[in-house]
Amino acid sequence: MIVTFTDFGITGPYMGQMKARLLEYAPCEPIVDLMVDVPAFQIAYGAKLLAGLVENMPEEAVYLCVVDPGVGGQRKPICLQCDGRWFVGPDNGLFHYIIQSSQNVQAFEILWRGAVLSKSFHGRDLFAPVAAMLAQNIDFDKSAVPVDDLVTLSETVAGEVIYIDGYGNCWTDIRHNDIATSETLKIGIQTLKYADVFCDTEEGHAFWYFNSSGFVEIAINQGNAAQIFGLMLGSQVNRN
């Protein structure tokens, strides 16, 4: 399958145009939209989300990843094979954590070009055809590059809100293996204890838990944590 991961959103023509190009090149390959609302332009948040979400996804897939505010600039178009999975997208740090968590990584600069290449939409005109060719084991023009030459991200201390879902639950960049359930989290003057699941708390009560993708999430049982606590992307969550 081909799995998409983008900040395109659900409005406008962008997802439709990219998926139409995928089907033009690979009409028999299933397409799964893993995430279409990566925080816009936020490469670092996208990189953390991608690395966590892929853990529960099939290995036999091609991941078409487009969070690309520098499209048309000097960043390279690349494809990576990481422990058997293929990733296609821009060399802007989006694959930083995928590379860190992989044992075997091969990196390639994409040299192939189609008949049409928009300066502002490489997702449709470059990355989608390459992902389709990879899904079908069709060779295309590419050149190996050292992994150490790829763009990296600055390391930060975990504790930021990196995604807010439609329920107002706030995903942080703290991972399940980095914190003990005995710890509490503090937002302003509010201290939050751990709970396994929503139904372990009373309606309207706040807590933190490990969500199904392994991220520490701030939540309120049948409530909107982002609104109640005034949280937004980049808000800091402190550990006690």
C-alpha positions, 0 to 999 in steps of 0.5 A: 500500500501507499500511505500518505502523511501530509499537512494538506488538510481536507479542504482545497484540491491538494490531496485529491490532486496528489492521490489522482497522480498516485493512481495514474502511476499505480492504479492497483495500489491501495492508498491510505491517508495516515494523516492529512492534518500534520501541523502546517509547516511544522517540520519538527512536529511532523517528524516526531508524529511520523516516527511514532505513528509508523510504529503501528503501521505495516512494514510492507508499505511506501510512505509518501510524506509531504510537509514541505514549506521549502518546496521549490528551494534548495532542499533535495527530494529524497527517498529512504529505505529504513528497515524495509520501509520506503519513505519519500519526501523532502530532505528538510528534517522530516525523516530525522526521527525515522532515521534515528530509530532505524537500524538499516538506512539507505538514502537516495536523492531523486533524480527522476523528473516527469514531463511536468514539474510544478515549482510549488507542488512536488507532492503531486508531480515528483513525490507521488510518481516516485512513491507509485514506482516504488510500490510497484518495484519500478526502477527510476533515476536516483543517486545514493547519498550518505545518510550523514549528509541529510538535514537533521533537526536540533534536539529538544527536551520533550514536553511540547504539545505537538498535535491537538486532535478533533476532541481537544486531546493534546498529544505531547512529544513525550513518548511512552518509554520516557516517563513512568506512570507514577509521575504527574504532569503540571499545566499551570497550577493544575496537576494531572495524574496518570490513568489507563483509559478515559473511563478510569476517570470521572466525566469532566476530569483531566488526566494524562495517558499513553495514547494508542500511538505511544504519545503522552496525551493530555485529556479530559473525559468527555471534555476539551483539554485544549480549550479548558487549559488554553493549550496550543501547539508548542505549549509546554507541559512540565513533569513532576 
